[in-house]
């Protein structure tokens, strides 16, 4: 059957998102709800003017966007002969069908059965070993945004793994910051877009920076997972992504952590008097720029997370190209409780899935 060539703008203009996606393999409608037909339990104000109808079952998907927010993979640690901490991870690539919006199925390539892959969280200076097994149908790699040797770069001839094969990436964790990893096999845009990416966070170790002043040391310790200073913060990872469901090199669905409108239907609970830190990563394919906008508040931003002092202060919107990332920090202290929206400030991205709320509670 030959389908008409319909892009995302046609979908928005005609309200045919659900019916068109149904034609290309979705098992149920993903029609967009208006404020007059919002599902029971979701107020028109919370839903906005457009939102996907229904829910995605995390159990069927094998991952939950709300769990992904704080599900840090710390690996397994040991100590080598030099007394240095070695942190080891096992990552497996596999083909898997996932649901990205209610009734909208996507044939993904995954790391550890989820999109995004596990958020690897390590400490600056540790020796890393990432055992990568390819159980998928295509050659794949893991390319890490960080500092390492050429033989560990995750390219063809430097860590690419054929189906059924295995490779171990070995390098030290530098520099500290908010980073990512992704497949670098060819064609690159398909290997990334199909779901082979994840967060890679390196916490700063102030002991490696003896020249830091007391204030900088306190900031560094606040970003070290497991410290008392870190426990004060409400931390989460948000991976901005999109999905081309009809192979026209345009995304029909946008999201944070894969499932459209997941955080609009079930807002993220925030304690009003504790600061918030978001590890924000853009890996959206087919669009040059994505963005994060916070309603009714402002934030400080650390570009790439490689500085302890903010690179931008008191902003409410930040733009990121693909592969760009950073740390967003803000507080709702003194604010009235309630729902505060966040979304991409490209309106069609928000309408097609990239929109959510923080539920601020006293």
MIDREN-919304 format. One record per residue (C-alpha): residue in one letter; x, y, z. Coordinates in steps of 0.1 Angstrom, whole numbers, padded with zeros to 4 digits, always signed. Layout:
N
AXYZ
...
END
This chain:
362
X+0000+0000+0000
X+0013+0035-0009
X+0007+0061+0019
X+0006+0098+0012
X+0036+0117+0023
X+0024+0135+0054
X+0048+0152+0078
X+0044+0164+0114
X+0031+0198+0103
X+0002+0182+0085
X-0005+0162+0116
X-0007+0193+0138
X-0028+0212+0112
X-0053+0185+0107
X-0054+0167+0141
X-0047+0134+0124
X-0018+0124+0146
X-0036+0093+0159
X-0051+0081+0126
X-0019+0086+0106
X+0003+0068+0131
X-0022+0041+0132
X-0017+0036+0094
X+0020+0031+0099
X+0018+0003+0125
X+0004+0018+0158
X-0020-0005+0175
X-0042+0022+0190
X-0050+0059+0184
X-0026+0086+0196
X-0050+0114+0188
X-0043+0146+0205
X-0067+0157+0233
X-0081+0192+0235
X-0090+0208+0268
X-0126+0199+0262
X-0120+0161+0259
X-0092+0157+0285
X-0091+0122+0300
X-0107+0119+0334
X-0082+0127+0362
X-0063+0153+0341
X-0074+0189+0344
X-0076+0210+0313
X-0051+0234+0328
X-0026+0206+0334
X-0031+0191+0299
X-0028+0223+0280
X-0046+0225+0247
X-0032+0193+0232
X-0020+0160+0247
X-0018+0123+0238
X-0048+0103+0249
X-0043+0072+0271
X-0013+0058+0289
X+0018+0038+0281
X+0023+0007+0303
X+0058+0008+0318
X+0057-0029+0325
X+0051-0037+0288
X+0078-0013+0278
X+0103-0027+0303
X+0112+0008+0316
X+0094+0038+0332
X+0103+0074+0323
X+0097+0084+0360
X+0122+0057+0372
X+0147+0068+0345
X+0149+0103+0361
X+0168+0090+0391
X+0179+0055+0381
X+0217+0060+0383
X+0237+0030+0372
X+0268+0030+0394
X+0282-0003+0381
X+0303-0026+0402
X+0335-0014+0419
X+0368-0030+0428
X+0403-0018+0436
X+0433-0024+0413
X+0469-0030+0422
X+0476+0007+0422
X+0449+0013+0448
X+0426+0031+0423
X+0389+0024+0421
X+0378+0005+0390
X+0341+0008+0381
X+0327-0018+0357
X+0295-0019+0337
X+0278-0044+0314
X+0259-0030+0285
X+0240-0051+0260
X+0226-0039+0226
X+0194-0055+0215
X+0165-0049+0191
X+0132-0041+0208
X+0098-0027+0200
X+0089+0000+0224
X+0058+0022+0229
X+0066+0059+0226
X+0031+0073+0229
X-0002+0055+0236
X-0006+0030+0209
X+0024+0042+0189
X+0050+0014+0186
X+0086+0020+0175
X+0112-0006+0164
X+0141+0005+0185
X+0177-0004+0190
X+0184-0003+0227
X+0211-0004+0253
X+0200-0027+0281
X+0165-0029+0268
X+0156+0008+0273
X+0156+0042+0256
X+0176+0061+0267
X+0201+0035+0279
X+0212+0034+0315
X+0226+0066+0330
X+0262+0057+0339
X+0273+0077+0369
X+0310+0076+0380
X+0335+0097+0399
X+0362+0118+0383
X+0395+0099+0381
X+0381+0064+0384
X+0392+0037+0360
X+0363+0025+0339
X+0356-0008+0322
X+0325-0010+0301
X+0318-0045+0287
X+0297-0041+0256
X+0279-0071+0241
X+0260-0068+0208
X+0229-0090+0208
X+0213-0068+0180
X+0210-0074+0143
X+0235-0047+0132
X+0271-0037+0141
X+0271-0012+0170
X+0295+0008+0192
X+0296+0029+0223
X+0311+0063+0217
X+0317+0082+0250
X+0318+0120+0251
X+0348+0123+0274
X+0386+0120+0273
X+0401+0086+0261
X+0425+0071+0237
X+0418+0066+0200
X+0415+0028+0204
X+0385+0034+0228
X+0366+0059+0206
X+0337+0036+0196
X+0342+0038+0159
X+0346+0013+0131
X+0380-0003+0139
X+0380+0011+0174
X+0354-0007+0194
X+0327-0015+0168
X+0311-0049+0176
X+0294-0073+0151
X+0262-0091+0161
X+0271-0117+0187
X+0304-0101+0196
X+0318-0083+0226
X+0343-0055+0233
X+0356-0039+0266
X+0361-0001+0266
X+0388+0010+0291
X+0396+0046+0300
X+0397+0069+0330
X+0368+0092+0339
X+0376+0127+0328
X+0366+0155+0327
X+0338+0159+0353
X+0305+0170+0339
X+0273+0160+0322
X+0281+0138+0292
X+0266+0112+0270
X+0273+0080+0251
X+0259+0068+0218
X+0264+0044+0189
X+0287+0057+0162
X+0282+0031+0136
X+0271+0040+0100
X+0246+0054+0091
X+0251+0075+0122
X+0217+0093+0121
X+0198+0060+0122
X+0219+0043+0149
X+0214+0073+0172
X+0178+0080+0162
X+0168+0043+0168
X+0176+0047+0205
X+0213+0039+0211
X+0222+0067+0235
X+0223+0074+0272
X+0236+0097+0299
X+0272+0096+0312
X+0277+0116+0343
X+0312+0122+0359
X+0309+0136+0394
X+0338+0160+0404
X+0363+0148+0430
X+0375+0179+0450
X+0405+0158+0462
X+0419+0160+0426
X+0417+0198+0427
X+0438+0210+0457
X+0436+0246+0444
X+0398+0249+0449
X+0386+0274+0475
X+0362+0263+0502
X+0331+0274+0483
X+0341+0255+0452
X+0349+0224+0473
X+0314+0226+0487
X+0299+0228+0452
X+0319+0199+0440
X+0309+0178+0470
X+0272+0187+0463
X+0276+0170+0429
X+0292+0138+0443
X+0266+0111+0445
X+0261+0098+0480
X+0276+0127+0500
X+0256+0146+0527
X+0259+0177+0505
X+0245+0159+0475
X+0216+0144+0495
X+0201+0179+0498
X+0196+0182+0461
X+0167+0167+0440
X+0187+0154+0410
X+0173+0139+0378
X+0184+0132+0342
X+0164+0144+0313
X+0173+0131+0278
X+0155+0151+0251
X+0147+0128+0222
X+0125+0125+0191
X+0111+0097+0169
X+0106+0095+0132
X+0078+0070+0128
X+0074+0071+0090
X+0110+0073+0079
X+0107+0108+0063
X+0136+0123+0083
X+0112+0143+0105
X+0101+0135+0140
X+0064+0128+0146
X+0069+0123+0184
X+0090+0143+0208
X+0097+0135+0245
X+0120+0136+0275
X+0131+0101+0284
X+0112+0087+0254
X+0074+0086+0263
X+0054+0115+0250
X+0038+0137+0277
X+0048+0113+0304
X+0055+0141+0329
X+0024+0161+0319
X+0001+0132+0328
X+0021+0123+0359
X+0040+0154+0371
X+0074+0151+0388
X+0071+0157+0425
X+0094+0184+0438
X+0099+0193+0475
X+0096+0231+0476
X+0124+0238+0500
X+0151+0216+0484
X+0171+0227+0453
X+0167+0210+0420
X+0195+0198+0396
X+0188+0185+0361
X+0213+0167+0340
X+0200+0179+0306
X+0210+0161+0274
X+0198+0167+0239
X+0202+0138+0215
X+0173+0147+0192
X+0179+0136+0156
X+0166+0155+0125
X+0162+0188+0143
X+0191+0213+0146
X+0180+0227+0180
X+0160+0215+0210
X+0154+0236+0241
X+0143+0236+0277
X+0120+0263+0291
X+0109+0265+0328
X+0077+0284+0336
X+0074+0310+0364
X+0110+0306+0375
X+0146+0310+0364
X+0177+0288+0366
X+0214+0288+0365
X+0231+0267+0337
X+0265+0249+0335
X+0273+0243+0298
X+0285+0206+0296
X+0286+0206+0334
X+0324+0210+0332
X+0325+0241+0355
X+0316+0245+0391
X+0304+0281+0385
X+0274+0286+0362
X+0282+0296+0326
X+0247+0313+0325
X+0228+0328+0354
X+0191+0336+0358
X+0178+0323+0325
X+0145+0305+0318
X+0153+0290+0284
X+0184+0272+0271
X+0190+0259+0235
X+0211+0228+0228
X+0222+0213+0195
X+0224+0175+0192
X+0250+0161+0216
X+0251+0193+0237
X+0242+0190+0273
X+0245+0208+0307
X+0234+0211+0342
X+0203+0231+0352
X+0199+0243+0388
X+0170+0261+0404
X+0148+0263+0435
X+0111+0267+0443
X+0118+0279+0478
X+0092+0304+0489
X+0070+0296+0459
X+0033+0287+0462
X+0027+0250+0459
X+0012+0238+0426
X+0021+0226+0391
X+0048+0244+0372
X+0052+0236+0335
X+0084+0229+0316
X+0087+0222+0279
X+0106+0228+0247
X+0101+0263+0235
X+0095+0250+0200
X+0057+0249+0202
X+0052+0220+0179
X+0077+0199+0200
X+0056+0205+0231
X+0024+0197+0213
X+0039+0165+0199
X+0050+0152+0233
X+0078+0174+0249
X+0059+0190+0277
X+0056+0182+0314
X+0050+0196+0349
X+0067+0198+0383
X+0043+0193+0412
X+0058+0215+0439
X+0047+0205+0474
X+0054+0223+0507
END
